[in-house]
Amino acid sequence: MPFRMVCPKCDTVAFSIERERRYYSKADPVASLIFSCQCGKRLYGKDVEDEYKRQKKDYENDHHNQGHEKTEQNQLAHVERSRRQQMKVAMAYRAEFEANRKGAGDGEAPATRAGDNAGRTGNQTARPVAHSPHPAILPSTFNAGSVSAEERTVPADGDELCAWHNCTRGPGNGRAVRRKNSKYCSRACSNANARFRFKKRKKSDEE
């Protein structure tokens, strides 16, 4: 809506602005203005121009504020619409996920688990068991990383056992089979024997 001046007294447009010809001057044309309203309000000369500028300034400020508020309202409305859309998509995805999980839990999952269990049972049953003429050393009785697979099948003779007399890495916490090209079954036993010999030698020197 374009700006339009109103009467400062009655806030209406029932007024007229005329020019007094006797006082008209090109040097100061505003001095001859006469503002006359039906409510009796009258303004002359410079007062008419000042009132017009004041009202126009207030109108522009109000229009700017209204435009700014409208922009903020539009932004808030856009954010709210985006949030609702995201919420709607999230709820739809959740509903689909719950439906798929429920369907999988009711039908597919048990069959799959049963098939997996049957497969594992069948594999375990069909697995051949190797019988060795020598007493085997089980990997669970000692550190699997200390003795190779080849050395685990070596017969447990006295010369083949670990040189560390306190070794407990073999069957029944006994001495384990030594490694190839070594007197010990592991680095730990080698270090333990070295510490034992060092303490023994130190004790002998003190005596």
C-alpha positions as CSV (number, residue, x, y, z in Angstrom):
1,M,0.0,0.0,0.0
2,P,1.6,3.3,-1.0
3,F,2.2,6.1,1.5
4,R,-0.5,8.7,2.0
5,M,-0.5,11.5,4.5
6,V,-3.2,11.7,7.1
7,C,-4.3,14.4,9.5
8,P,-2.2,14.4,12.6
9,K,-5.2,15.2,14.8
10,C,-8.1,12.9,13.5
11,D,-5.9,10.4,11.5
12,T,-8.1,10.8,8.4
13,V,-7.6,12.0,4.9
14,A,-10.4,14.5,5.0
15,F,-8.0,17.4,4.5
16,S,-6.8,19.7,1.8
17,I,-3.5,21.4,1.1
18,E,-3.7,24.7,-0.8
19,R,-1.2,27.4,-1.7
20,E,-1.7,31.0,-0.8
21,R,-1.0,32.9,-4.0
22,R,-0.2,36.1,-2.2
23,Y,2.7,34.6,-0.4
24,Y,4.0,32.2,-3.1
25,S,7.6,32.6,-3.9
26,K,9.9,30.5,-6.2
27,A,12.7,31.0,-3.6
28,D,10.5,29.4,-0.8
29,P,7.5,27.6,-2.3
30,V,6.8,25.8,1.0
31,A,6.0,29.0,2.8
32,S,2.7,29.4,1.0
33,L,1.2,26.0,1.8
34,I,-1.9,25.8,3.9
35,F,-3.1,22.4,5.5
36,S,-6.8,22.5,6.4
37,C,-8.8,19.5,7.8
38,Q,-12.5,19.1,8.5
39,C,-11.6,18.4,12.2
40,G,-10.3,22.0,12.4
41,K,-6.6,21.2,12.3
42,R,-4.6,23.7,10.3
43,L,-0.9,23.8,9.4
44,Y,1.0,26.5,7.5
45,G,4.2,26.7,5.5
46,K,7.1,24.7,6.9
47,D,4.9,22.8,9.4
48,V,3.1,21.1,6.5
49,E,6.3,19.9,5.0
50,D,7.7,18.7,8.4
51,E,4.6,16.8,9.2
52,Y,4.7,15.1,5.8
53,K,8.3,14.0,6.2
54,R,7.7,12.8,9.7
55,Q,4.8,10.6,8.6
56,K,6.6,9.3,5.6
57,K,9.7,8.4,7.7
58,D,7.4,6.5,10.2
59,Y,5.7,4.7,7.4
60,E,9.1,3.6,5.9
61,N,10.3,2.4,9.2
62,D,7.1,0.4,9.9
63,H,7.2,-1.0,6.4
64,H,10.8,-2.1,6.8
65,N,10.1,-3.7,10.2
66,Q,7.1,-5.5,8.8
67,G,9.1,-6.7,5.9
68,H,11.8,-8.0,8.2
69,E,9.3,-9.7,10.5
70,K,7.6,-11.3,7.5
71,T,11.0,-12.6,6.3
72,E,11.7,-14.1,9.7
73,Q,8.3,-15.7,9.7
74,N,8.8,-17.1,6.3
75,Q,12.2,-18.5,7.4
76,L,10.7,-20.0,10.5
77,A,7.9,-21.5,8.5
78,H,10.4,-23.0,6.1
79,V,12.4,-24.5,8.9
80,E,9.3,-26.0,10.5
81,R,8.2,-27.5,7.2
82,S,11.7,-29.0,6.7
83,R,11.6,-30.5,10.2
84,R,8.2,-32.0,9.7
85,Q,9.3,-33.5,6.4
86,Q,12.4,-35.0,7.9
87,M,10.3,-36.4,10.8
88,K,7.8,-37.9,8.4
89,V,10.6,-39.6,6.4
90,A,12.2,-40.8,9.6
91,M,9.0,-42.3,10.9
92,A,8.3,-44.0,7.6
93,Y,11.8,-45.5,7.6
94,R,11.4,-46.6,11.2
95,A,8.1,-48.3,10.4
96,E,9.6,-50.1,7.5
97,F,12.6,-51.2,9.6
98,E,10.3,-52.5,12.4
99,A,8.2,-54.4,9.8
100,N,11.2,-56.0,8.2
101,R,12.7,-56.9,11.6
102,K,9.4,-58.4,12.8
103,G,9.1,-60.4,9.6
104,A,12.6,-61.7,9.9
105,G,12.1,-62.6,13.5
106,D,8.9,-64.5,12.8
107,G,9.9,-66.5,9.7
108,E,13.3,-66.2,8.1
109,A,15.6,-66.0,11.1
110,P,14.7,-69.3,12.7
111,A,15.0,-71.2,9.5
112,T,18.3,-69.6,8.8
113,R,19.6,-70.4,12.3
114,A,18.4,-73.9,12.0
115,G,20.1,-74.3,8.7
116,D,23.3,-72.9,10.1
117,N,23.2,-75.1,13.1
118,A,22.5,-78.1,10.9
119,G,25.4,-77.2,8.7
120,R,27.8,-76.8,11.6
121,T,26.6,-80.1,13.1
122,G,27.0,-81.9,9.8
123,N,30.5,-80.5,9.3
124,Q,31.6,-81.5,12.8
125,T,30.2,-85.0,12.3
126,A,31.7,-85.5,9.0
127,R,35.2,-84.3,10.0
128,P,37.6,-87.2,10.1
129,V,39.6,-87.9,13.2
130,A,43.3,-88.6,12.8
131,H,44.8,-91.3,15.0
132,S,48.5,-91.0,15.8
133,P,50.6,-93.8,17.1
134,H,52.4,-91.4,19.3
135,P,51.0,-89.4,22.2
136,A,49.9,-86.1,20.7
137,I,50.5,-82.8,22.6
138,L,47.3,-80.7,22.5
139,P,47.7,-77.1,21.5
140,S,45.5,-76.0,24.4
141,T,48.0,-77.2,27.0
142,F,50.7,-74.7,26.0
143,N,51.3,-71.5,24.1
144,A,50.3,-72.1,20.5
145,G,52.8,-69.5,19.3
146,S,55.8,-71.1,21.0
147,V,55.9,-74.5,19.2
148,S,55.3,-75.1,15.6
149,A,52.7,-77.6,14.2
150,E,55.5,-79.9,13.1
151,E,57.1,-80.0,16.6
152,R,53.8,-80.8,18.4
153,T,53.8,-84.2,16.9
154,V,57.2,-85.1,18.1
155,P,57.3,-88.0,20.7
156,A,57.8,-86.7,24.2
157,D,61.3,-88.3,24.8
158,G,63.6,-86.9,27.4
159,D,66.0,-85.4,24.9
160,E,63.2,-83.8,23.0
161,L,61.8,-81.9,26.0
162,C,62.4,-78.3,27.1
163,A,65.7,-77.7,28.9
164,W,64.0,-75.5,31.5
165,H,63.3,-77.8,34.4
166,N,60.3,-75.7,35.6
167,C,58.6,-75.6,32.3
168,T,54.8,-76.1,32.6
169,R,53.8,-75.6,28.9
170,G,53.4,-79.3,28.2
171,P,50.6,-81.8,28.9
172,G,49.4,-81.8,32.5
173,N,51.5,-78.7,33.2
174,G,54.7,-80.6,32.4
175,R,57.6,-79.9,30.2
176,A,56.8,-79.2,26.6
177,V,58.5,-80.3,23.4
178,R,61.4,-78.1,22.6
179,R,61.6,-76.0,19.4
180,K,63.7,-77.0,16.4
181,N,67.3,-76.0,16.8
182,S,66.7,-74.9,20.3
183,K,66.9,-76.3,23.9
184,Y,63.7,-74.6,24.9
185,C,60.1,-74.7,23.9
186,S,59.7,-71.0,23.9
187,R,61.5,-67.7,24.5
188,A,59.8,-67.4,27.9
189,C,61.5,-70.6,29.1
190,S,64.8,-69.5,27.7
191,N,64.6,-66.2,29.6
192,A,63.4,-67.9,32.8
193,N,66.4,-70.3,32.7
194,A,68.8,-67.4,32.0
195,R,67.4,-65.5,35.1
196,F,67.7,-68.7,37.2
197,R,71.4,-69.2,36.2
198,F,72.1,-65.5,36.8
199,K,70.7,-65.6,40.4
200,K,72.5,-68.8,41.0
201,R,75.8,-67.4,39.8
202,K,75.3,-64.2,41.8
203,K,74.6,-66.2,45.0
204,S,77.7,-68.2,44.5
205,D,79.8,-65.0,44.1
206,E,78.4,-63.6,47.3
207,E,79.2,-66.7,49.2
